[in-house]
Amino acid sequence: MEKSKLLAFESTHDSLKAEDIILSEGIKVNPIPLPKNITARCGLGLKIVESKLEEVLNLLNNSHIDYVIHDIE
């Protein structure tokens, strides 16, 4: 199974907007509740496979969406 990263956002709006942008490019994304050890204003994170991370980050940066990347198991 491929490794994944978890993206956390400052707001639910940013998380949902990021999900829409990623999905519109045909990239699979899994919205999940943030683990308790990750603090963010939004309780929803996006799980991304590591092989797509660079592409996803470019999309989010071009859309001016702030995020924090977390390792997950």
PDB file of N, CA, C, O and CB in Angstrom:
ATOM      1  N   MET A   1       0.835  -1.182   0.000  1.00  0.00           N
ATOM      2  CA  MET A   1       0.000   0.000   0.000  1.00  0.00           C
ATOM      3  C   MET A   1       0.882   1.249   0.000  1.00  0.00           C
ATOM      4  O   MET A   1       1.863   1.338   0.737  1.00  0.00           O
ATOM      5  CB  MET A   1      -0.951  -0.003   1.215  1.00  0.00           C
ATOM      6  N   GLU A   2       0.510   2.199  -0.837  1.00  0.00           N
ATOM      7  CA  GLU A   2       1.308   3.410  -0.994  1.00  0.00           C
ATOM      8  C   GLU A   2       1.171   4.322   0.217  1.00  0.00           C
ATOM      9  O   GLU A   2       0.099   4.433   0.811  1.00  0.00           O
ATOM     10  CB  GLU A   2       0.897   4.155  -2.258  1.00  0.00           C
ATOM     11  N   LYS A   3       2.274   4.974   0.573  1.00  0.00           N
ATOM     12  CA  LYS A   3       2.259   5.920   1.689  1.00  0.00           C
ATOM     13  C   LYS A   3       1.405   7.128   1.339  1.00  0.00           C
ATOM     14  O   LYS A   3       1.252   7.491   0.173  1.00  0.00           O
ATOM     15  CB  LYS A   3       3.691   6.363   2.053  1.00  0.00           C
ATOM     16  N   SER A   4       0.852   7.740   2.383  1.00  0.00           N
ATOM     17  CA  SER A   4       0.003   8.915   2.202  1.00  0.00           C
ATOM     18  C   SER A   4       0.467  10.052   3.098  1.00  0.00           C
ATOM     19  O   SER A   4       1.218   9.856   4.054  1.00  0.00           O
ATOM     20  CB  SER A   4      -1.464   8.572   2.496  1.00  0.00           C
ATOM     21  N   LYS A   5       0.005  11.227   2.766  1.00  0.00           N
ATOM     22  CA  LYS A   5       0.214  12.428   3.571  1.00  0.00           C
ATOM     23  C   LYS A   5      -1.150  13.000   3.922  1.00  0.00           C
ATOM     24  O   LYS A   5      -2.132  12.772   3.215  1.00  0.00           O
ATOM     25  CB  LYS A   5       1.093  13.484   2.815  1.00  0.00           C
ATOM     26  N   LEU A   6      -1.200  13.733   5.001  1.00  0.00           N
ATOM     27  CA  LEU A   6      -2.433  14.369   5.428  1.00  0.00           C
ATOM     28  C   LEU A   6      -2.259  15.876   5.351  1.00  0.00           C
ATOM     29  O   LEU A   6      -1.313  16.430   5.909  1.00  0.00           O
ATOM     30  CB  LEU A   6      -2.824  13.928   6.859  1.00  0.00           C
ATOM     31  N   LEU A   7      -3.169  16.529   4.661  1.00  0.00           N
ATOM     32  CA  LEU A   7      -3.143  17.986   4.556  1.00  0.00           C
ATOM     33  C   LEU A   7      -4.178  18.554   5.517  1.00  0.00           C
ATOM     34  O   LEU A   7      -5.336  18.137   5.516  1.00  0.00           O
ATOM     35  CB  LEU A   7      -3.421  18.458   3.089  1.00  0.00           C
ATOM     36  N   ALA A   8      -3.752  19.507   6.336  1.00  0.00           N
ATOM     37  CA  ALA A   8      -4.646  20.185   7.280  1.00  0.00           C
ATOM     38  C   ALA A   8      -4.801  21.634   6.835  1.00  0.00           C
ATOM     39  O   ALA A   8      -3.892  22.218   6.244  1.00  0.00           O
ATOM     40  CB  ALA A   8      -4.097  20.103   8.748  1.00  0.00           C
ATOM     41  N   PHE A   9      -5.967  22.205   7.130  1.00  0.00           N
ATOM     42  CA  PHE A   9      -6.305  23.549   6.660  1.00  0.00           C
ATOM     43  C   PHE A   9      -6.788  24.424   7.806  1.00  0.00           C
ATOM     44  O   PHE A   9      -7.172  23.929   8.866  1.00  0.00           O
ATOM     45  CB  PHE A   9      -7.373  23.480   5.567  1.00  0.00           C
ATOM     46  N   GLU A  10      -6.764  25.726   7.579  1.00  0.00           N
ATOM     47  CA  GLU A  10      -7.192  26.684   8.593  1.00  0.00           C
ATOM     48  C   GLU A  10      -8.701  26.796   8.704  1.00  0.00           C
ATOM     49  O   GLU A  10      -9.215  27.234   9.733  1.00  0.00           O
ATOM     50  CB  GLU A  10      -6.616  28.032   8.295  1.00  0.00           C
ATOM     51  N   SER A  11      -9.413  26.408   7.665  1.00  0.00           N
ATOM     52  CA  SER A  11     -10.870  26.535   7.716  1.00  0.00           C
ATOM     53  C   SER A  11     -11.526  25.395   6.939  1.00  0.00           C
ATOM     54  O   SER A  11     -10.917  24.780   6.065  1.00  0.00           O
ATOM     55  CB  SER A  11     -11.319  27.903   7.148  1.00  0.00           C
ATOM     56  N   THR A  12     -12.770  25.137   7.280  1.00  0.00           N
ATOM     57  CA  THR A  12     -13.540  24.148   6.546  1.00  0.00           C
ATOM     58  C   THR A  12     -13.712  24.582   5.099  1.00  0.00           C
ATOM     59  O   THR A  12     -13.682  23.759   4.184  1.00  0.00           O
ATOM     60  CB  THR A  12     -14.905  23.927   7.205  1.00  0.00           C
ATOM     61  N   HIS A  13     -13.893  25.885   4.902  1.00  0.00           N
ATOM     62  CA  HIS A  13     -14.023  26.426   3.547  1.00  0.00           C
ATOM     63  C   HIS A  13     -12.798  26.054   2.707  1.00  0.00           C
ATOM     64  O   HIS A  13     -12.940  25.590   1.576  1.00  0.00           O
ATOM     65  CB  HIS A  13     -14.200  27.965   3.590  1.00  0.00           C
ATOM     66  N   ASP A  14     -11.588  26.257   3.262  1.00  0.00           N
ATOM     67  CA  ASP A  14     -10.361  25.924   2.527  1.00  0.00           C
ATOM     68  C   ASP A  14     -10.268  24.426   2.250  1.00  0.00           C
ATOM     69  O   ASP A  14      -9.845  24.015   1.169  1.00  0.00           O
ATOM     70  CB  ASP A  14      -9.127  26.387   3.313  1.00  0.00           C
ATOM     71  N   SER A  15     -10.657  23.623   3.213  1.00  0.00           N
ATOM     72  CA  SER A  15     -10.605  22.176   3.036  1.00  0.00           C
ATOM     73  C   SER A  15     -11.540  21.723   1.916  1.00  0.00           C
ATOM     74  O   SER A  15     -11.152  20.917   1.070  1.00  0.00           O
ATOM     75  CB  SER A  15     -10.969  21.469   4.343  1.00  0.00           C
ATOM     76  N   LEU A  16     -12.752  22.232   1.910  1.00  0.00           N
ATOM     77  CA  LEU A  16     -13.720  21.861   0.875  1.00  0.00           C
ATOM     78  C   LEU A  16     -13.319  22.393  -0.499  1.00  0.00           C
ATOM     79  O   LEU A  16     -13.487  21.712  -1.510  1.00  0.00           O
ATOM     80  CB  LEU A  16     -15.104  22.380   1.242  1.00  0.00           C
ATOM     81  N   LYS A  17     -12.788  23.610  -0.527  1.00  0.00           N
ATOM     82  CA  LYS A  17     -12.319  24.183  -1.791  1.00  0.00           C
ATOM     83  C   LYS A  17     -11.149  23.364  -2.345  1.00  0.00           C
ATOM     84  O   LYS A  17     -11.088  23.082  -3.542  1.00  0.00           O
ATOM     85  CB  LYS A  17     -11.897  25.660  -1.594  1.00  0.00           C
ATOM     86  N   ALA A  18     -10.227  22.988  -1.461  1.00  0.00           N
ATOM     87  CA  ALA A  18      -9.082  22.169  -1.877  1.00  0.00           C
ATOM     88  C   ALA A  18      -9.554  20.832  -2.430  1.00  0.00           C
ATOM     89  O   ALA A  18      -9.057  20.372  -3.458  1.00  0.00           O
ATOM     90  CB  ALA A  18      -8.116  21.944  -0.696  1.00  0.00           C
ATOM     91  N   GLU A  19     -10.507  20.213  -1.754  1.00  0.00           N
ATOM     92  CA  GLU A  19     -11.041  18.935  -2.225  1.00  0.00           C
ATOM     93  C   GLU A  19     -11.643  19.073  -3.624  1.00  0.00           C
ATOM     94  O   GLU A  19     -11.401  18.233  -4.491  1.00  0.00           O
ATOM     95  CB  GLU A  19     -12.097  18.405  -1.246  1.00  0.00           C
ATOM     96  N   ASP A  20     -12.421  20.121  -3.842  1.00  0.00           N
ATOM     97  CA  ASP A  20     -13.026  20.350  -5.166  1.00  0.00           C
ATOM     98  C   ASP A  20     -11.960  20.514  -6.246  1.00  0.00           C
ATOM     99  O   ASP A  20     -12.075  19.941  -7.330  1.00  0.00           O
ATOM    100  CB  ASP A  20     -13.930  21.594  -5.134  1.00  0.00           C
ATOM    101  N   ILE A  21     -10.926  21.296  -5.949  1.00  0.00           N
ATOM    102  CA  ILE A  21      -9.854  21.546  -6.917  1.00  0.00           C
ATOM    103  C   ILE A  21      -9.124  20.249  -7.257  1.00  0.00           C
ATOM    104  O   ILE A  21      -8.857  19.965  -8.425  1.00  0.00           O
ATOM    105  CB  ILE A  21      -8.859  22.588  -6.366  1.00  0.00           C
ATOM    106  N   ILE A  22      -8.806  19.469  -6.232  1.00  0.00           N
ATOM    107  CA  ILE A  22      -8.074  18.218  -6.432  1.00  0.00           C
ATOM    108  C   ILE A  22      -8.915  17.227  -7.244  1.00  0.00           C
ATOM    109  O   ILE A  22      -8.419  16.606  -8.185  1.00  0.00           O
ATOM    110  CB  ILE A  22      -7.680  17.600  -5.072  1.00  0.00           C
ATOM    111  N   LEU A  23     -10.180  17.087  -6.872  1.00  0.00           N
ATOM    112  CA  LEU A  23     -11.063  16.168  -7.590  1.00  0.00           C
ATOM    113  C   LEU A  23     -11.277  16.593  -9.035  1.00  0.00           C
ATOM    114  O   LEU A  23     -11.407  15.747  -9.919  1.00  0.00           O
ATOM    115  CB  LEU A  23     -12.400  16.068  -6.884  1.00  0.00           C
ATOM    116  N   SER A  24     -11.315  17.903  -9.280  1.00  0.00           N
ATOM    117  CA  SER A  24     -11.531  18.390 -10.648  1.00  0.00           C
ATOM    118  C   SER A  24     -10.379  18.014 -11.575  1.00  0.00           C
ATOM    119  O   SER A  24     -10.527  18.023 -12.797  1.00  0.00           O
ATOM    120  CB  SER A  24     -11.714  19.904 -10.644  1.00  0.00           C
ATOM    121  N   GLU A  25      -9.228  17.684 -10.985  1.00  0.00           N
ATOM    122  CA  GLU A  25      -8.072  17.253 -11.772  1.00  0.00           C
ATOM    123  C   GLU A  25      -7.982  15.728 -11.861  1.00  0.00           C
ATOM    124  O   GLU A  25      -7.005  15.188 -12.381  1.00  0.00           O
ATOM    125  CB  GLU A  25      -6.787  17.814 -11.167  1.00  0.00           C
ATOM    126  N   GLY A  26      -9.001  15.041 -11.353  1.00  0.00           N
ATOM    127  CA  GLY A  26      -9.030  13.585 -11.432  1.00  0.00           C
ATOM    128  C   GLY A  26      -8.134  12.876 -10.440  1.00  0.00           C
ATOM    129  O   GLY A  26      -7.802  11.706 -10.627  1.00  0.00           O
ATOM    130  N   ILE A  27      -7.741  13.572  -9.387  1.00  0.00           N
ATOM    131  CA  ILE A  27      -6.867  12.988  -8.368  1.00  0.00           C
ATOM    132  C   ILE A  27      -7.730  12.507  -7.208  1.00  0.00           C
ATOM    133  O   ILE A  27      -8.594  13.236  -6.720  1.00  0.00           O
ATOM    134  CB  ILE A  27      -5.794  14.019  -7.879  1.00  0.00           C
ATOM    135  N   LYS A  28      -7.488  11.279  -6.772  1.00  0.00           N
ATOM    136  CA  LYS A  28      -8.246  10.722  -5.661  1.00  0.00           C
ATOM    137  C   LYS A  28      -7.817  11.386  -4.357  1.00  0.00           C
ATOM    138  O   LYS A  28      -6.627  11.556  -4.088  1.00  0.00           O
ATOM    139  CB  LYS A  28      -8.054   9.192  -5.582  1.00  0.00           C
ATOM    140  N   VAL A  29      -8.805  11.756  -3.559  1.00  0.00           N
ATOM    141  CA  VAL A  29      -8.549  12.388  -2.266  1.00  0.00           C
ATOM    142  C   VAL A  29      -9.549  11.820  -1.269  1.00  0.00           C
ATOM    143  O   VAL A  29     -10.709  11.585  -1.605  1.00  0.00           O
ATOM    144  CB  VAL A  29      -8.658  13.955  -2.355  1.00  0.00           C
ATOM    145  N   ASN A  30      -9.091  11.603  -0.042  1.00  0.00           N
ATOM    146  CA  ASN A  30      -9.973  11.079   0.993  1.00  0.00           C
ATOM    147  C   ASN A  30     -10.085  12.092   2.131  1.00  0.00           C
ATOM    148  O   ASN A  30      -9.116  12.303   2.861  1.00  0.00           O
ATOM    149  CB  ASN A  30      -9.454   9.716   1.521  1.00  0.00           C
ATOM    150  N   PRO A  31     -11.250  12.721   2.295  1.00  0.00           N
ATOM    151  CA  PRO A  31     -11.437  13.605   3.445  1.00  0.00           C
ATOM    152  C   PRO A  31     -11.587  12.748   4.717  1.00  0.00           C
ATOM    153  O   PRO A  31     -12.369  11.798   4.749  1.00  0.00           O
ATOM    154  CB  PRO A  31     -12.692  14.532   3.241  1.00  0.00           C
ATOM    155  N   ILE A  32     -10.830  13.101   5.748  1.00  0.00           N
ATOM    156  CA  ILE A  32     -10.898  12.364   7.008  1.00  0.00           C
ATOM    157  C   ILE A  32     -10.844  13.346   8.173  1.00  0.00           C
ATOM    158  O   ILE A  32     -10.293  14.438   8.039  1.00  0.00           O
ATOM    159  CB  ILE A  32      -9.745  11.328   7.109  1.00  0.00           C
ATOM    160  N   PRO A  33     -11.413  12.963   9.317  1.00  0.00           N
ATOM    161  CA  PRO A  33     -11.276  13.805  10.508  1.00  0.00           C
ATOM    162  C   PRO A  33      -9.803  13.847  10.919  1.00  0.00           C
ATOM    163  O   PRO A  33      -9.091  12.848  10.826  1.00  0.00           O
ATOM    164  CB  PRO A  33     -12.166  13.271  11.681  1.00  0.00           C
ATOM    165  N   LEU A  34      -9.367  15.006  11.370  1.00  0.00           N
ATOM    166  CA  LEU A  34      -7.978  15.121  11.819  1.00  0.00           C
ATOM    167  C   LEU A  34      -7.790  14.353  13.120  1.00  0.00           C
ATOM    168  O   LEU A  34      -8.652  14.407  13.998  1.00  0.00           O
ATOM    169  CB  LEU A  34      -7.579  16.606  12.005  1.00  0.00           C
ATOM    170  N   PRO A  35      -6.686  13.646  13.255  1.00  0.00           N
ATOM    171  CA  PRO A  35      -6.377  12.998  14.535  1.00  0.00           C
ATOM    172  C   PRO A  35      -6.232  14.055  15.642  1.00  0.00           C
ATOM    173  O   PRO A  35      -5.903  15.210  15.368  1.00  0.00           O
ATOM    174  CB  PRO A  35      -5.073  12.150  14.419  1.00  0.00           C
ATOM    175  N   LYS A  36      -6.474  13.656  16.856  1.00  0.00           N
ATOM    176  CA  LYS A  36      -6.433  14.599  17.985  1.00  0.00           C
ATOM    177  C   LYS A  36      -5.067  15.248  18.183  1.00  0.00           C
ATOM    178  O   LYS A  36      -4.975  16.348  18.728  1.00  0.00           O
ATOM    179  CB  LYS A  36      -6.830  13.891  19.254  1.00  0.00           C
ATOM    180  N   ASN A  37      -4.002  14.569  17.740  1.00  0.00           N
ATOM    181  CA  ASN A  37      -2.659  15.120  17.925  1.00  0.00           C
ATOM    182  C   ASN A  37      -2.311  16.210  16.908  1.00  0.00           C
ATOM    183  O   ASN A  37      -1.247  16.820  17.009  1.00  0.00           O
ATOM    184  CB  ASN A  37      -1.641  14.012  17.839  1.00  0.00           C
ATOM    185  N   ILE A  38      -3.175  16.462  15.943  1.00  0.00           N
ATOM    186  CA  ILE A  38      -2.954  17.517  14.957  1.00  0.00           C
ATOM    187  C   ILE A  38      -3.903  18.667  15.269  1.00  0.00           C
ATOM    188  O   ILE A  38      -5.124  18.507  15.265  1.00  0.00           O
ATOM    189  CB  ILE A  38      -3.167  16.989  13.497  1.00  0.00           C
ATOM    190  N   THR A  39      -3.317  19.821  15.538  1.00  0.00           N
ATOM    191  CA  THR A  39      -4.150  20.976  15.852  1.00  0.00           C
ATOM    192  C   THR A  39      -4.304  21.849  14.616  1.00  0.00           C
ATOM    193  O   THR A  39      -3.328  22.207  13.957  1.00  0.00           O
ATOM    194  CB  THR A  39      -3.548  21.789  17.020  1.00  0.00           C
ATOM    195  N   ALA A  40      -5.535  22.174  14.324  1.00  0.00           N
ATOM    196  CA  ALA A  40      -5.870  23.059  13.211  1.00  0.00           C
ATOM    197  C   ALA A  40      -7.261  23.603  13.495  1.00  0.00           C
ATOM    198  O   ALA A  40      -8.034  22.994  14.235  1.00  0.00           O
ATOM    199  CB  ALA A  40      -5.809  22.310  11.814  1.00  0.00           C
ATOM    200  N   ARG A  41      -7.572  24.725  12.921  1.00  0.00           N
ATOM    201  CA  ARG A  41      -8.900  25.304  13.130  1.00  0.00           C
ATOM    202  C   ARG A  41      -9.993  24.477  12.482  1.00  0.00           C
ATOM    203  O   ARG A  41     -11.140  24.488  12.927  1.00  0.00           O
ATOM    204  CB  ARG A  41      -8.945  26.716  12.591  1.00  0.00           C
ATOM    205  N   CYS A  42      -9.639  23.774  11.450  1.00  0.00           N
ATOM    206  CA  CYS A  42     -10.588  22.906  10.755  1.00  0.00           C
ATOM    207  C   CYS A  42     -10.338  21.476  11.203  1.00  0.00           C
ATOM    208  O   CYS A  42      -9.185  21.050  11.276  1.00  0.00           O
ATOM    209  CB  CYS A  42     -10.458  23.040   9.199  1.00  0.00           C
ATOM    210  N   GLY A  43     -11.378  20.735  11.501  1.00  0.00           N
ATOM    211  CA  GLY A  43     -11.223  19.364  11.952  1.00  0.00           C
ATOM    212  C   GLY A  43     -11.194  18.342  10.834  1.00  0.00           C
ATOM    213  O   GLY A  43     -11.170  17.137  11.086  1.00  0.00           O
ATOM    214  N   LEU A  44     -11.195  18.820   9.599  1.00  0.00           N
ATOM    215  CA  LEU A  44     -11.221  17.934   8.441  1.00  0.00           C
ATOM    216  C   LEU A  44      -9.907  18.040   7.677  1.00  0.00           C
ATOM    217  O   LEU A  44      -9.460  19.139   7.350  1.00  0.00           O
ATOM    218  CB  LEU A  44     -12.414  18.271   7.519  1.00  0.00           C
ATOM    219  N   GLY A  45      -9.292  16.900   7.394  1.00  0.00           N
ATOM    220  CA  GLY A  45      -8.066  16.881   6.613  1.00  0.00           C
ATOM    221  C   GLY A  45      -8.284  16.109   5.323  1.00  0.00           C
ATOM    222  O   GLY A  45      -9.292  15.424   5.154  1.00  0.00           O
ATOM    223  N   LEU A  46      -7.328  16.231   4.422  1.00  0.00           N
ATOM    224  CA  LEU A  46      -7.392  15.506   3.158  1.00  0.00           C
ATOM    225  C   LEU A  46      -6.203  14.564   3.067  1.00  0.00           C
ATOM    226  O   LEU A  46      -5.050  14.983   3.164  1.00  0.00           O
ATOM    227  CB  LEU A  46      -7.417  16.482   1.951  1.00  0.00           C
ATOM    228  N   LYS A  47      -6.500  13.295   2.880  1.00  0.00           N
ATOM    229  CA  LYS A  47      -5.465  12.263   2.745  1.00  0.00           C
ATOM    230  C   LYS A  47      -5.133  12.112   1.267  1.00  0.00           C
ATOM    231  O   LYS A  47      -6.010  11.874   0.437  1.00  0.00           O
ATOM    232  CB  LYS A  47      -5.935  10.894   3.357  1.00  0.00           C
ATOM    233  N   ILE A  48      -3.846  12.256   0.957  1.00  0.00           N
ATOM    234  CA  ILE A  48      -3.355  12.223  -0.426  1.00  0.00           C
ATOM    235  C   ILE A  48      -2.244  11.180  -0.533  1.00  0.00           C
ATOM    236  O   ILE A  48      -1.370  11.109   0.331  1.00  0.00           O
ATOM    237  CB  ILE A  48      -2.837  13.632  -0.876  1.00  0.00           C
ATOM    238  N   VAL A  49      -2.280  10.375  -1.590  1.00  0.00           N
ATOM    239  CA  VAL A  49      -1.168   9.432  -1.787  1.00  0.00           C
ATOM    240  C   VAL A  49       0.091  10.230  -2.128  1.00  0.00           C
ATOM    241  O   VAL A  49       0.047  11.237  -2.836  1.00  0.00           O
ATOM    242  CB  VAL A  49      -1.496   8.389  -2.924  1.00  0.00           C
ATOM    243  N   GLU A  50       1.201   9.747  -1.602  1.00  0.00           N
ATOM    244  CA  GLU A  50       2.460  10.474  -1.724  1.00  0.00           C
ATOM    245  C   GLU A  50       2.870  10.722  -3.172  1.00  0.00           C
ATOM    246  O   GLU A  50       3.479  11.750  -3.468  1.00  0.00           O
ATOM    247  CB  GLU A  50       3.550   9.719  -1.019  1.00  0.00           C
ATOM    248  N   SER A  51       2.549   9.808  -4.072  1.00  0.00           N
ATOM    249  CA  SER A  51       2.947   9.967  -5.478  1.00  0.00           C
ATOM    250  C   SER A  51       2.243  11.147  -6.152  1.00  0.00           C
ATOM    251  O   SER A  51       2.714  11.635  -7.180  1.00  0.00           O
ATOM    252  CB  SER A  51       2.648   8.686  -6.250  1.00  0.00           C
ATOM    253  N   LYS A  52       1.141  11.606  -5.599  1.00  0.00           N
ATOM    254  CA  LYS A  52       0.390  12.740  -6.162  1.00  0.00           C
ATOM    255  C   LYS A  52       0.616  14.034  -5.384  1.00  0.00           C
ATOM    256  O   LYS A  52       0.065  15.076  -5.739  1.00  0.00           O
ATOM    257  CB  LYS A  52      -1.099  12.418  -6.186  1.00  0.00           C
ATOM    258  N   LEU A  53       1.424  13.974  -4.326  1.00  0.00           N
ATOM    259  CA  LEU A  53       1.567  15.124  -3.435  1.00  0.00           C
ATOM    260  C   LEU A  53       2.080  16.368  -4.147  1.00  0.00           C
ATOM    261  O   LEU A  53       1.517  17.449  -3.968  1.00  0.00           O
ATOM    262  CB  LEU A  53       2.494  14.779  -2.304  1.00  0.00           C
ATOM    263  N   GLU A  54       3.123  16.245  -4.940  1.00  0.00           N
ATOM    264  CA  GLU A  54       3.689  17.414  -5.619  1.00  0.00           C
ATOM    265  C   GLU A  54       2.653  18.080  -6.524  1.00  0.00           C
ATOM    266  O   GLU A  54       2.534  19.305  -6.540  1.00  0.00           O
ATOM    267  CB  GLU A  54       4.924  17.010  -6.440  1.00  0.00           C
ATOM    268  N   GLU A  55       1.917  17.284  -7.264  1.00  0.00           N
ATOM    269  CA  GLU A  55       0.878  17.818  -8.146  1.00  0.00           C
ATOM    270  C   GLU A  55      -0.214  18.529  -7.341  1.00  0.00           C
ATOM    271  O   GLU A  55      -0.669  19.609  -7.720  1.00  0.00           O
ATOM    272  CB  GLU A  55       0.261  16.689  -8.991  1.00  0.00           C
ATOM    273  N   VAL A  56      -0.625  17.921  -6.237  1.00  0.00           N
ATOM    274  CA  VAL A  56      -1.650  18.522  -5.380  1.00  0.00           C
ATOM    275  C   VAL A  56      -1.161  19.840  -4.784  1.00  0.00           C
ATOM    276  O   VAL A  56      -1.897  20.827  -4.767  1.00  0.00           O
ATOM    277  CB  VAL A  56      -2.048  17.551  -4.256  1.00  0.00           C
ATOM    278  N   LEU A  57       0.067  19.857  -4.299  1.00  0.00           N
ATOM    279  CA  LEU A  57       0.599  21.085  -3.693  1.00  0.00           C
ATOM    280  C   LEU A  57       0.694  22.209  -4.713  1.00  0.00           C
ATOM    281  O   LEU A  57       0.448  23.367  -4.376  1.00  0.00           O
ATOM    282  CB  LEU A  57       1.977  20.825  -3.077  1.00  0.00           C
ATOM    283  N   ASN A  58       1.045  21.890  -5.949  1.00  0.00           N
ATOM    284  CA  ASN A  58       1.068  22.910  -7.003  1.00  0.00           C
ATOM    285  C   ASN A  58      -0.327  23.480  -7.238  1.00  0.00           C
ATOM    286  O   ASN A  58      -0.489  24.690  -7.388  1.00  0.00           O
ATOM    287  CB  ASN A  58       1.626  22.322  -8.311  1.00  0.00           C
ATOM    288  N   LEU A  59      -1.328  22.612  -7.269  1.00  0.00           N
ATOM    289  CA  LEU A  59      -2.714  23.068  -7.444  1.00  0.00           C
ATOM    290  C   LEU A  59      -3.132  23.996  -6.309  1.00  0.00           C
ATOM    291  O   LEU A  59      -3.720  25.051  -6.546  1.00  0.00           O
ATOM    292  CB  LEU A  59      -3.671  21.865  -7.518  1.00  0.00           C
ATOM    293  N   LEU A  60      -2.824  23.594  -5.069  1.00  0.00           N
ATOM    294  CA  LEU A  60      -3.227  24.405  -3.920  1.00  0.00           C
ATOM    295  C   LEU A  60      -2.470  25.725  -3.864  1.00  0.00           C
ATOM    296  O   LEU A  60      -3.051  26.762  -3.544  1.00  0.00           O
ATOM    297  CB  LEU A  60      -3.007  23.633  -2.631  1.00  0.00           C
ATOM    298  N   ASN A  61      -1.193  25.692  -4.171  1.00  0.00           N
ATOM    299  CA  ASN A  61      -0.403  26.930  -4.177  1.00  0.00           C
ATOM    300  C   ASN A  61      -0.914  27.890  -5.241  1.00  0.00           C
ATOM    301  O   ASN A  61      -1.012  29.093  -5.000  1.00  0.00           O
ATOM    302  CB  ASN A  61       1.087  26.623  -4.415  1.00  0.00           C
ATOM    303  N   ASN A  62      -1.239  27.365  -6.415  1.00  0.00           N
ATOM    304  CA  ASN A  62      -1.770  28.216  -7.492  1.00  0.00           C
ATOM    305  C   ASN A  62      -3.132  28.795  -7.143  1.00  0.00           C
ATOM    306  O   ASN A  62      -3.529  29.829  -7.681  1.00  0.00           O
ATOM    307  CB  ASN A  62      -1.872  27.423  -8.788  1.00  0.00           C
ATOM    308  N   SER A  63      -3.847  28.129  -6.243  1.00  0.00           N
ATOM    309  CA  SER A  63      -5.172  28.596  -5.817  1.00  0.00           C
ATOM    310  C   SER A  63      -5.107  29.395  -4.513  1.00  0.00           C
ATOM    311  O   SER A  63      -6.135  29.808  -3.977  1.00  0.00           O
ATOM    312  CB  SER A  63      -6.115  27.405  -5.646  1.00  0.00           C
ATOM    313  N   HIS A  64      -3.899  29.606  -4.012  1.00  0.00           N
ATOM    314  CA  HIS A  64      -3.659  30.397  -2.784  1.00  0.00           C
ATOM    315  C   HIS A  64      -4.382  29.814  -1.573  1.00  0.00           C
ATOM    316  O   HIS A  64      -4.973  30.546  -0.779  1.00  0.00           O
ATOM    317  CB  HIS A  64      -4.108  31.846  -2.991  1.00  0.00           C
ATOM    318  N   ILE A  65      -4.329  28.498  -1.442  1.00  0.00           N
ATOM    319  CA  ILE A  65      -4.898  27.818  -0.288  1.00  0.00           C
ATOM    320  C   ILE A  65      -3.752  27.394   0.625  1.00  0.00           C
ATOM    321  O   ILE A  65      -2.837  26.687   0.204  1.00  0.00           O
ATOM    322  CB  ILE A  65      -5.765  26.587  -0.721  1.00  0.00           C
ATOM    323  N   ASP A  66      -3.816  27.836   1.882  1.00  0.00           N
ATOM    324  CA  ASP A  66      -2.789  27.486   2.860  1.00  0.00           C
ATOM    325  C   ASP A  66      -3.073  26.114   3.451  1.00  0.00           C
ATOM    326  O   ASP A  66      -4.230  25.734   3.630  1.00  0.00           O
ATOM    327  CB  ASP A  66      -2.712  28.544   3.974  1.00  0.00           C
ATOM    328  N   TYR A  67      -2.022  25.382   3.749  1.00  0.00           N
ATOM    329  CA  TYR A  67      -2.142  24.026   4.275  1.00  0.00           C
ATOM    330  C   TYR A  67      -0.900  23.693   5.085  1.00  0.00           C
ATOM    331  O   TYR A  67       0.115  24.386   5.011  1.00  0.00           O
ATOM    332  CB  TYR A  67      -2.343  22.998   3.132  1.00  0.00           C
ATOM    333  N   VAL A  68      -0.999  22.634   5.849  1.00  0.00           N
ATOM    334  CA  VAL A  68       0.140  22.071   6.574  1.00  0.00           C
ATOM    335  C   VAL A  68       0.151  20.578   6.249  1.00  0.00           C
ATOM    336  O   VAL A  68      -0.889  19.921   6.281  1.00  0.00           O
ATOM    337  CB  VAL A  68       0.044  22.338   8.148  1.00  0.00           C
ATOM    338  N   ILE A  69       1.334  20.049   5.938  1.00  0.00           N
ATOM    339  CA  ILE A  69       1.480  18.640   5.578  1.00  0.00           C
ATOM    340  C   ILE A  69       1.879  17.847   6.813  1.00  0.00           C
ATOM    341  O   ILE A  69       2.776  18.246   7.556  1.00  0.00           O
ATOM    342  CB  ILE A  69       2.526  18.458   4.446  1.00  0.00           C
ATOM    343  N   HIS A  70       1.202  16.714   7.027  1.00  0.00           N
ATOM    344  CA  HIS A  70       1.512  15.828   8.144  1.00  0.00           C
ATOM    345  C   HIS A  70       1.748  14.416   7.618  1.00  0.00           C
ATOM    346  O   HIS A  70       1.101  13.965   6.673  1.00  0.00           O
ATOM    347  CB  HIS A  70       0.369  15.841   9.196  1.00  0.00           C
ATOM    348  N   ASP A  71       2.696  13.731   8.263  1.00  0.00           N
ATOM    349  CA  ASP A  71       2.908  12.312   7.970  1.00  0.00           C
ATOM    350  C   ASP A  71       1.827  11.519   8.689  1.00  0.00           C
ATOM    351  O   ASP A  71       1.454  11.843   9.817  1.00  0.00           O
ATOM    352  CB  ASP A  71       4.343  11.838   8.407  1.00  0.00           C
ATOM    353  N   ILE A  72       1.333  10.489   8.036  1.00  0.00           N
ATOM    354  CA  ILE A  72       0.378   9.585   8.675  1.00  0.00           C
ATOM    355  C   ILE A  72       0.766   8.156   8.384  1.00  0.00           C
ATOM    356  O   ILE A  72       1.469   7.879   7.412  1.00  0.00           O
ATOM    357  CB  ILE A  72      -1.060   9.862   8.196  1.00  0.00           C
ATOM    358  N   GLU A  73       0.320   7.272   9.207  1.00  0.00           N
ATOM    359  CA  GLU A  73       0.622   5.846   9.016  1.00  0.00           C
ATOM    360  C   GLU A  73      -0.554   5.125   8.439  1.00  0.00           C
ATOM    361  O   GLU A  73      -0.486   3.917   8.210  1.00  0.00           O
ATOM    362  CB  GLU A  73       1.031   5.195  10.325  1.00  0.00           C
TER     363      GLU A  73
END
